[in-house]
Amino acid sequence: MSVASVAALRSAGGSGRAAQVGLNGGRFLMMQRRELVTKAGLALAVSCSMATSPANGSAQGLEVLPFKADGYNFWTWRGRRIHYVEQGAGQPILLIHGFGASAFHWRYNIPELAKKYKVYAIDLLGFGWSEKALVDYEATIWMEQVSDFLKEIVKEPAVLVGNSLGGFTTLFAATEVPELVRGVVLLNSAGQFADPNKPAAAPAEEEEEGSPLSRFIVKPLKEAFQRVVLGFLFWQSKQPARVEKVLKSVYIDSSNVDEYLVGSITAPAADPNAGEVYYRLMSRFMSNQSRYTLDMLLGKLACPLLLLWGDLDPWVGPAKAARIQEFYADTTVVHLQAGHCPHDEAPEQANRALLDWLAALDARAKQDEPTLQTV
């Protein structure tokens, strides 16, 4: 179980109150608030969603990435089919969506950024138009996917940009392949700082061990209960009316929530494996909460960091951005009056801020280049 997943669930819960489905001492622990569970499950199903309507005032005049029902490009990674978008020319930028979304989440950002840079946007395994693989979903699997994408497709140092769960994945990948990352941008990122009062999480293999009672009775009962609850949540999360309601709770400007947006979110849920993928993702969210933490990853980061933060986010407020900046010195923060997905809700502002930072990053790189005089 990944902390990235846990952080996404805590974000969906709003206040960080624990909501859990599981067994403790041989009895079921029901989720503390039923409405919180529903909100969390639905929120994770749609996360930041995908894109806004061209009619929205905040996106007027912006070119929109055309929606293609069959997707754009596909890459085979470990035998799995991975979808990605590629546009433009120049130094590369890789965009990584949040939980439940896809590359189409960046449809107002890709065309603008592609006017000056080579832009890639990838669908993480299990999401969007990428394969709904029946595997164990951990933070490491997405980190490895992004790292390999940089090695095999991008093939040169890139700026990584991620929203929500994609932000955590971005940060994780940047610490694993620092030679292929020249900058990181986080938009209302998932992830949490370590709690000094809690012991580190036990390795997954240790969690599976236990008494025969636990292995053969308690665990199967727990899994059966989770399947019932999460199966219902998944069914709910596919309903257009419910999707719209959740979206309006995280888009401060609800005019961005239209029929196209709702339809594009529910489309990937029609995949035959989508329900099982949802179960595998959600059933592991409440384990190993301290295995991968923001302070651990930031301690390994070795490149400039930009925080594009929607200060009106009901899930991840500006306090987290302030703490990240306090922890990591080479951080720039741009505050936007938007919710959990500032790049989608206020794309003109987000694009402008990102392009300004990229220009400064390019200038900084040129200053650091050795000259004949210094050589």
C-alpha positions in Angstrom: 0.0 0.0 0.0 1.4 3.4 -0.9 1.4 6.6 1.0 0.5 8.3 -2.3 -2.7 6.4 -2.3 -3.3 7.2 1.4 -2.6 10.8 0.8 -5.1 10.9 -2.0 -7.7 9.4 0.2 -7.0 11.8 3.0 -7.3 14.6 0.5 -10.7 13.4 -0.6 -11.8 13.2 3.0 -11.1 16.9 3.4 -10.0 17.2 7.0 -7.8 14.2 7.3 -10.2 12.3 9.6 -9.4 8.6 9.1 -12.0 6.6 7.2 -11.3 2.9 7.1 -12.6 -0.4 6.1 -10.9 -3.2 7.8 -10.5 -5.5 10.8 -9.0 -4.7 14.1 -8.8 -7.3 16.8 -11.1 -9.5 14.8 -13.9 -7.1 14.3 -14.9 -4.8 11.5 -14.1 -1.1 11.8 -16.7 0.7 9.8 -15.9 3.9 8.1 -16.3 6.7 10.6 -18.7 8.7 8.5 -20.6 7.1 5.7 -20.8 10.3 3.7 -17.1 10.7 4.0 -16.6 7.2 2.6 -18.8 8.0 -0.4 -17.1 11.3 -1.0 -13.7 9.7 -0.8 -14.5 6.8 -3.1 -16.1 9.1 -5.7 -13.5 11.7 -5.4 -10.8 9.1 -6.1 -12.7 7.8 -9.0 -12.8 11.2 -10.7 -10.0 13.0 -8.8 -9.4 16.2 -10.7 -11.3 14.9 -13.7 -10.1 15.7 -17.2 -10.9 19.0 -18.9 -13.2 21.9 -19.1 -15.5 23.3 -21.7 -14.2 25.8 -24.3 -17.1 28.0 -23.4 -15.7 28.6 -19.9 -14.6 32.2 -19.4 -11.3 31.3 -17.8 -10.3 29.3 -20.9 -11.5 31.7 -23.6 -9.1 32.0 -26.4 -7.1 29.0 -25.5 -6.6 26.2 -28.0 -8.0 22.9 -26.9 -6.5 19.5 -27.3 -8.8 17.5 -29.6 -10.5 14.7 -27.8 -9.9 11.3 -29.5 -12.0 8.4 -28.4 -9.3 6.0 -29.4 -6.5 7.9 -27.8 -3.3 9.4 -29.4 -0.1 7.3 -29.0 0.6 4.0 -27.3 3.7 2.6 -25.7 4.2 -1.0 -24.5 5.6 -1.0 -21.0 6.2 -4.4 -19.3 3.7 -5.9 -21.7 1.1 -3.3 -20.9 -0.5 -0.8 -23.2 0.2 2.8 -22.1 -1.5 5.8 -23.6 0.2 9.2 -24.1 -0.1 12.5 -26.0 2.9 14.1 -27.7 2.9 17.6 -29.2 5.4 20.5 -30.0 9.1 20.7 -30.2 11.9 21.9 -27.9 13.0 20.9 -24.4 10.6 18.2 -23.0 7.9 18.6 -20.4 6.0 15.6 -19.1 2.5 16.1 -17.6 1.1 13.5 -15.1 -2.6 13.5 -14.2 -4.2 13.0 -10.8 -6.2 10.0 -9.5 -8.9 8.9 -11.8 -8.0 11.4 -14.6 -6.0 11.0 -17.8 -3.8 12.9 -20.3 -7.0 14.7 -21.4 -7.0 16.5 -18.1 -4.3 18.7 -19.6 -6.2 19.7 -22.8 -5.9 23.4 -22.1 -2.3 23.2 -21.1 -0.8 20.9 -23.8 -1.4 23.2 -26.8 -0.1 26.3 -25.1 3.0 24.7 -23.7 3.7 23.0 -27.1 4.1 26.4 -28.7 7.6 26.5 -27.1 8.3 23.0 -25.7 8.0 19.3 -26.5 5.0 18.2 -24.4 4.2 14.7 -23.3 1.1 13.8 -21.2 0.9 10.2 -20.0 -1.9 8.0 -18.6 -0.7 6.1 -15.6 -1.3 2.4 -15.6 -4.9 1.6 -14.6 -6.2 5.1 -15.6 -7.5 6.8 -18.7 -6.8 5.0 -21.9 -3.9 3.0 -20.5 -4.5 -0.7 -19.8 -6.5 -1.6 -16.7 -4.0 -4.1 -15.6 -4.8 -6.5 -12.8 -1.7 -5.9 -10.8 -0.9 -4.7 -7.3 -1.0 -0.9 -7.4 1.7 0.8 -5.4 3.4 4.2 -5.6 6.4 2.4 -6.9 4.6 1.0 -10.0 3.8 4.5 -11.3 7.2 5.9 -10.3 8.8 3.1 -12.4 6.4 3.7 -15.3 7.3 7.4 -15.4 11.0 6.7 -15.0 11.0 4.2 -17.9 8.9 6.6 -20.0 11.7 9.2 -19.6 14.3 6.6 -20.5 12.6 5.0 -23.5 10.4 7.8 -25.0 11.6 11.2 -23.9 15.3 10.2 -23.8 16.6 13.6 -22.4 16.2 15.6 -19.2 12.6 16.9 -18.8 10.5 19.1 -16.5 7.9 16.9 -14.7 4.5 18.4 -13.9 2.0 16.6 -11.8 -1.4 17.2 -10.1 -2.6 15.4 -7.0 -1.5 11.8 -7.1 0.4 12.7 -10.3 2.3 15.3 -8.2 3.5 12.6 -5.8 4.4 10.3 -8.7 6.4 13.2 -10.3 8.3 13.8 -7.1 9.0 10.1 -6.6 10.3 9.7 -10.2 12.5 12.8 -9.9 14.4 11.2 -6.9 14.9 7.9 -8.8 16.2 9.3 -12.1 17.6 12.7 -11.2 19.7 12.7 -14.3 16.5 12.8 -16.5 14.7 15.6 -14.5 15.7 19.2 -14.7 12.7 20.6 -12.8 9.6 19.6 -10.9 6.2 21.3 -10.8 3.5 20.2 -8.2 -0.1 21.2 -8.4 -1.9 20.5 -5.2 0.1 17.4 -4.7 -0.9 14.3 -2.8 1.5 12.9 -0.2 2.1 13.5 3.4 4.9 14.4 5.8 6.1 11.8 8.2 4.5 11.7 11.7 7.3 11.6 14.2 5.0 10.1 16.8 4.2 7.1 14.6 6.5 4.1 13.9 7.5 3.4 10.3 5.2 1.1 8.4 6.1 -2.6 8.3 7.1 -4.1 4.9 4.2 -5.5 3.0 5.5 -9.1 3.4 5.4 -8.7 7.2 1.8 -7.4 7.0 0.8 -10.6 5.3 2.1 -12.8 8.1 0.2 -13.5 11.2 -1.8 -16.2 13.0 -3.7 -18.9 11.2 -6.9 -17.2 12.4 -5.8 -13.9 10.8 -4.7 -15.5 7.5 -7.6 -18.0 7.0 -10.6 -16.3 8.6 -10.1 -12.6 9.4 -8.3 -11.7 6.1 -10.9 -13.4 3.8 -13.7 -11.8 5.7 -12.1 -8.4 5.4 -11.6 -8.8 1.7 -15.2 -10.0 1.2 -16.5 -7.0 3.1 -14.3 -4.6 1.2 -15.4 -6.0 -2.1 -19.1 -5.4 -1.2 -18.5 -1.8 0.0 -16.0 -0.8 -2.8 -18.1 -2.5 -5.4 -21.0 -0.3 -4.4 -18.8 2.8 -4.4 -17.5 2.0 -7.9 -21.0 1.6 -9.2 -21.9 5.0 -7.7 -18.8 6.6 -9.0 -19.8 5.8 -12.6 -23.2 7.6 -12.4 -23.1 10.9 -14.3 -25.1 12.8 -11.7 -22.8 11.7 -8.9 -19.7 12.5 -10.9 -21.1 16.0 -11.5 -21.8 16.5 -7.8 -18.2 15.6 -6.8 -16.7 17.7 -9.5 -18.6 20.7 -8.4 -17.3 20.2 -4.9 -13.7 20.7 -6.1 -14.1 23.1 -9.0 -14.7 26.4 -7.4 -15.9 27.7 -10.7 -18.5 25.1 -11.5 -19.1 26.4 -15.0 -16.2 24.2 -16.0 -18.3 21.1 -15.1 -20.2 20.3 -18.3 -21.5 17.3 -20.2 -18.2 16.7 -22.0 -16.3 16.7 -18.8 -18.6 14.3 -17.0 -18.8 12.0 -20.1 -15.0 11.9 -20.5 -14.6 10.8 -16.9 -17.1 8.0 -17.0 -15.7 6.6 -20.3 -12.7 4.7 -18.9 -15.0 3.1 -16.2 -16.6 1.1 -19.0 -13.5 -1.1 -19.3 -14.3 -4.7 -18.2 -11.4 -4.5 -15.7 -12.2 -1.1 -14.3 -14.1 -2.4 -11.3 -11.4 -4.8 -10.2 -8.7 -2.1 -10.7 -10.8 0.2 -8.5 -11.0 -2.5 -5.8 -7.3 -3.1 -5.9 -6.5 0.6 -5.7 -8.9 1.4 -2.9 -8.5 -1.7 -0.8 -4.8 -0.9 -0.2 -5.2 2.8 0.6 -5.2 2.5 4.4 -1.9 0.5 4.7 1.8 1.5 4.9 0.9 5.1 5.5 4.5 6.1 6.3 6.5 4.2 3.7 6.9 7.0 1.2 6.7 10.5 2.7 7.1 14.0 1.3 10.0 14.8 3.6 11.8 11.6 2.5 11.4 12.4 -1.2 12.1 16.1 -0.8 15.3 15.2 1.1 16.5 13.4 -2.1 15.3 16.0 -4.6 18.1 17.8 -6.5 16.4 20.3 -8.9 14.3 23.4 -8.8 10.7 23.0 -7.6 7.6 25.0 -8.5 4.4 24.8 -6.6 1.3 26.0 -8.5 -1.2 25.9 -5.7 -5.0 26.3 -5.8 -5.5 28.0 -2.5 -9.3 27.3 -2.5 -8.8 23.5 -2.7 -11.2 21.9 -0.2 -8.9 18.8 0.0 -5.3 20.1 0.0 -5.0 23.7 1.3 -2.1 26.2 1.0 -0.7 25.1 4.4 0.9 22.1 2.6 2.5 24.3 0.0 4.0 26.4 2.8 5.4 23.4 4.5 7.0 22.1 1.4 8.6 25.5 0.7 9.9 25.5 4.3 11.3 22.1 3.9 12.9 22.5 0.4 14.8 25.7 -0.1 14.9 25.7 -3.9 11.1 26.2 -4.2 9.0 28.8 -5.9 5.3 29.1 -5.0 2.5 30.7 -7.1 -0.8 30.9 -5.4 -3.9 30.7 -7.6 -7.5 31.4 -6.7 -8.7 27.9 -7.7 -9.6 24.5 -6.4 -7.8 21.2 -6.5 -7.0 21.3 -10.2 -5.8 24.9 -10.9 -4.4 24.0 -14.3 -7.9 23.0 -15.5 -10.0 25.5 -13.6 -7.8 28.5 -14.3 -5.7 27.4 -17.3 -4.7 30.8 -18.4 -3.2 31.7 -15.0 -1.6 28.3 -14.6 -0.1 28.4 -18.1 1.3 31.8 -17.6 2.8 31.0 -14.3 4.3 27.8 -15.6 5.8 29.4 -18.7 7.3 32.2 -16.7 9.0 29.7 -14.4 10.2 27.6 -17.3 11.7 30.7 -18.9 13.5 31.4 -15.6 14.6 27.8 -15.4 16.0 28.0 -19.0 17.9 31.2 -18.2 19.3 29.7 -15.0 20.5 26.6 -17.0 22.3 28.9 -19.5 24.0 30.8 -16.7 25.3 27.5 -15.3 26.7 26.3 -18.7 30.5 26.5 -18.8 31.9 29.2 -21.1 35.2 29.3 -22.8 36.4 31.8 -20.2 35.5 29.5 -17.3 36.9 26.5 -19.1 
